[in-house]
Amino acid sequence: MEDWWRLNQGYFVVAAFLALTVLLWLARRWGRRFTARAAERSASGATWDNQGNPFVEKLLVSLATEVHLDTDLPGAEQVLAGTKLPRWWKPAGERAWVVQEGDIATTADLVPAEGGGTRLVLREAVHQNGMPTSETDWRKLRRAVLTAASAAGVGAREETGPRLLREPRQWVRGPVGAG
């Protein structure tokens, strides 16, 4: 058996080299096609958020989700004051909470809801190349507020609001309370 290996190992080395060469050629070809398709989509006006991808849609719906609290603004402020804020979230002035990422931020605000009550809305969210990197932070804050509202005996629910608009560095809702 050892003699057979010594006689034929060169063939295996050459075959492995050829297989590796073919795989690298295919990977390079796929990379060029991927880049060309991405450039064509970009030139035609396609962006990350208008591709119809179900994963993307789920993230965009999550960004638009609001927490409706069945209490007035002072009551909602008390609920949020009693909320154990998720990591990175900090109070930022009156009725606002923020996750700061350098010179841009993800910001949530308490605003009066139409027909009574209060809603916690995401005013702006950080994105990198259109991908909402702050969606997880927003989801954690919503869950923490729902838990705190339940513990305080305040009715609370999540509802989908208007979508945020994409700007060069952030997703924004527009004027506070709009939508």
Order of alpha helices (4+ residues) and beta strands (2+ residues): alpha-alpha-beta-alpha-beta-beta-beta-beta-alpha-beta-beta-beta
